[in-house]
Amino acid sequence: LLLVGAVIAAPALVMLLSPPENAGATWLFVWSTLLYLGWTLVQVPYLTWGARLSSDYHERTRLTSGRETAVVIGILLSGSLPAVLGFLSFDEAERLSLLGWIAVLVGVPAFTLLARNVPLPRAIATAHGSWRGITGNRLFLRLLLAWFLNGLANGIPAVLFPLYCAHVLDVSDQTRNLLLAVYFTSAVIGIPFWLYLSHRYGKHRSWSLAMTVTCPAFAVAALLGPGDAGIFAVVCLATGLCLGADLALPPAIQADVADWDRLRFHRNRTAGLFSLWNMASKLALAVAAGVILPLAGQLGLEEGNAPADSLRNLAMIYALLPCVFKIMAIAMVRRLPLTRERHAAIVTRLQRRDARTTGS
């Protein structure tokens, strides 16, 4: 499925970023639909594969941390490529087209190495399929809701970031890109720290701590205005460090929850659970864009000189509303019962049951 998805997504990406002059809404709809379809076929098996490579509590976190570090580095590189291409005198259309082709050319050897060198997960001797009883897995639903709420908390600033930089901070596009670079670079730096903390205190406690630190750090952005880009850079540094926990720890917790689901319901639904996980991520961003952007449109920001109250309201929505969702997510995750010791017991029972099923 992963390779089939790559074959669908690769040409769709190239066509989407290299439209002809007469391209319109149909072109956008067709190729973006194929791109997202192909990428979903890649992402769900990819997340599931990572969860199945190891059943060890800490090893899973290490694998997830490595994977998400690579994701953020990819974001930084892809974000810097247009600037480099612009320096080389390529126009905007050429830069977009080249970005698509570079992604494909890098992806071909990467997917080949993945298929050849990463071992397939060990076969599981439980039945597949059936969503029956999924609502009875309260542990999964609790974690999924926390992940969705945290996705909303991260999605709202992502949607409003250009407006906040342009109207509240009154900074140039170059400064905005530097702030983004600070944020994502900090995330890469922070991942090893959260990996260390998760070894000492557990994944869910470490993730709760990261979200707790994020709230007061990000709330500072509600108080800023023109000339405060330096202070906001510090906010980006602090919240970026905490983003490392958001990236590395929740998918590893989800993998542990999938083990509990297999023990409790005698079904291998890891891929299905991760498909819902992936859907929750996309739904959170869709809700953030679908609700927050129309709300921001009512603030009168399109006017030449937006009212001061509108700018303050934008800053409050940008900085404080995400904190509300973060606090709700913290309340659901902080006392999550799936500790390292309990997960070890689950894995032991699964191994014994698998051994009896296979007769080994």
N, C-alpha and C positions, 0 to 999 in steps of 0.2 A: 504493500500500500504506500509505503514511504517513497519508494522509487517511482511508482505510478504518479503520485502527487507531484514529485519533482518534474517529471516529464510534462505534466499539465501546466504547472506554475511557471516554468522557465520561459517558454514562448509567450505566455500571457504577460509576464513582466516586461519582456522586450517590446511587445506590441503596445502595451499600455504607456510605456515611457517613450515610444517612438511613433506617435500618431501622425498620420498624413495631415496635410493642411485642411482638408475638408472633413476631418473627423469631428463627430458631434456626440450627442448623448448616447446614441446606440453603441458607438465604438467604446465609450467609457463603460457602459453597462456590461457589454459582452466580455471584454477583457478583464475588467475588475472582478466580475463574477467568477470567471475561470481562474484568476489568480487566487482568490480567496478559497475557492473549492480545492484547488491543488495544494495550497499551503495548509489547509485543514487536514488533508490526507497525509501531509508530511508531519504536522505538528503533533497530532494525537498519538500515532504510533511512536514518534520520537520521544515524547514525554513518558509513554508507557514503557518503552524499551529501557530508558534510564532508570525507571523505578524497579525494573525486574533484573537489572544487572547484579544487584546485591541485595540481600535481605538484612544486612547488618545496619543497625541504627545509625552509627556514625559514618560508615562508609557511604551510605546513601547521601548524607549531607555533603560529603566531600565531592561525590560525583555531581550532585546538583550545583554545588558552588563552582566547580570547574566549568560546567556547561553554561551557567548564567554569566560567568566572567567572560566567556567567549562571546556571548550574545551582546554584552555591553561594549566590548572592544569592537565588535562588528558595527554597532550603532555609531561609535565615535569615528571609525574609519569611513563609513558611508556618509556621515555628516560632513567630514572634512574634504571628501573627494570633490564635491562641486566647487568648493573654494579653490582647490588646487587646479581644477580644470579651467575655472574662470581666470586664474592667473596665467594660464597657458593660452588665453585668448579664445576659448570656446564660448559660443553664445549659450543662452539658457537651454534652448531646445537640444543642442548638441550635448550639453552636460547631462541632461536627463537621459538621453539615449545611451550615452556611454556608460552611465551608472548602471542601467539595466544590463548591458552587455558584460560589464565587468563582474556583476553579481553572478551571471550565468557562467562565465569563464572560471570564476573561483569555485562556484558550486559543483561543477562537473568533477574535478579531482576530489573535492571534499566528500561528495556523496559516494564516489567510488571507494575511497578509503574507508568510509563508514561501513559499506556493504561487505568489504573484504576483511577488515581487521577487527571490527567490534563483534565480540561473540554473541550469538543468539542466546536468549534467556533459557534457563533450564525449564523443561516441560513441567507443567503442573497437572496433577492427576485429579482435578476437580472439574465438574461440569461447567460448560460455557453458557452464556446467554441468560435470558430471563431477567426482567427488571422487577420481578415480584419480590417484595420485601424491602425495596430500596428505601421506602419511607420509614421503615423500621430501623434503618441504620442512622440513628440520631447523631452518632459521632461524625459521620460523613456530612450530614446535613448541617450540623453546627459549624464544621470547618468550612464547608462550601459557602455558607452565608457570611462567615467572617471574611473569607477571601473576596466575596462579591462586595461587601462593604468597604474593605480596604481598596478594592479596585475602583470604587466610586471616589474614595478619598484621593487616590492617585490620578484618576481620570479628570477630575474637575480642574486641578491646576494645569494638567497637560493641555486641556482644551482652551483655557483662559490665558495661558502663558504669553502668547504674542500680544494679546490685548493689554495685559498687565504691564508688560515691558514698554509698549508703545505709549500708553495713556497715563499710567500711574508713575512708572519710573522715568518715562520720557527718554529712553535710550535708543541708540541706533541699532540696526540689524546686526552689525558686527559685534556690538556689546552683548546683544541678546544671544548670539551664537557662542560667545565666550562664557556666558553664564551657564548655558546648556553644557558646554564642555566641562566646566567645573563640577556640575552636578553629576554627570555620568562618570567622570574620572574618579570622583569621590566614591561612587558606588563600587567601582573596581577595587579601590583601595580598601573599602570597608568589608568586602566579602570575607577575606581571611580572618578579620577580627571577629565577625559573627560566627564563623565556623569554629573558632577557638571557644567562644562563649557557649555555643551549643554543646560542645563536648563537656564543658564544666557544669552547665546548669540546665541542659535540655533545650530542644528546639522551640517548643511553644513558649517557654519562659523568655528565651532570647528574642524571639519575634515580638512578644508583648513589650519587652523592654525597648526595642527599636521603635515601635509605634508610639510608645509613651514619650520617648525623647523627641520624636518628630513633632508632636503636637505643639509644645511651647516654642520650639525652634521655628516652626513654620508660621505660628501665630504672629511673630514679629513682622512678617510681611504686610500685615494689615495696617501697620503704623507708618509705613514708608511712603516716600513721595519722590519727586524729582530731585536728583542729586544724591540719592541713597543707593546707587548701584553697588558701591563698595560694601555696604552693610548687607545688601541682598546677596552678594557673592558669598558672604559668610553663612547666610541662611542656606544657600545652595550647597555649600560645603558640608554643613551639618546634616541636612536632610538627605543629601546624596550618600553620605556614609551610612545612614539608616536604610536607604533604599537597598543596600547590599543584603540586608536581612530579608526584605520583602522578596527579593529575587531568589535567594538561595534556600531559605528555610521552609516556606509553605509547601512547595512541591515535594520536599522530602517528608514532611509530615503527612501529606496526602498519600504517599507511597506506603507509609506505615498503616494508615487507616485502611488502605486497600487490603493489606494482610489481615486486619481484623475482620473486614467484610468477608474475606474468603473463609476464615475460620468459622465465623458465625453463620453464614448462609450457604456454605459448601458450594460456592460458585466462583469461577474466576472472572470477575467483572472489572479487572484493573483498567483495561482500555475504555470500558464504558464510563467508569468513574472519572477518568482523565478527560474524556470527551465532554462530560458535564462541567468539569473544572475549566476546560478551555472555553466552553460556551459562556460560563460565568464571567470570565475575563473580558470577552468581547461584548457581552451584554452590559457590563459595568461602564465600559467606554462609550457604548452606544447611548445609554441612559444619560451619562454625563454630557455628551454632545447634544442629545436631543432635548434636554431640559435646560441646561445651563446656557447654551448659546442663544436660544430665544429669550431667555431671561436677561442676558447681557445686552441683547438688541433693544430692550426697553429702556436702557440707561441713557440713550442719546449720545453714544460715543461717536456716531458718524458725523456729528456736528463739528465745525472747525474748532470751537472752544467748548469742550464738554463741561457741564456744571461741576463745581467742586463736590457737591453731594453725590453725583453720579460716579465720580472717580473714587470717592471713599466707599461707596456701596460695592463697586467692582473689587476694591482691595479686600473688603470684608468677605465677599463671596469667595474670592480666590483663596484667601488664607484661613478663614475661620470655619467655613462649611466643611472642608475636608477633615478638620480636626474633630468635628462632631461624629463623622462616620468612622474615623480612626478609633475614637473612644468606644463606640459601639462594638467594633471588631475586637478591641482589647478585652472587653467584658466577656466575649464569647471564647477567646483563646486562652486567657490567663490561667484558668484552672482546667485546661484540657487534660483528661485523665490518662492519655496515652503516653506514659513516661518510658524512658529507656528500659527500665526493669520489666514493665508490663509488656512492652513490645518483644523483649527477649523471650518471655514466656509464651507469647503468641507464636513466634517463629518456631520454638521448640515443639509445641503441640502440632503445628502444621507439618513439620518434618516427620514427626512420628506418624501422623495420619497418612502422609504421602508414602511413607515406607510400608505401612500396612496395605495401602491400596495397590502398590506396585509389587508387593510380595518380596521386597528386598530387606 
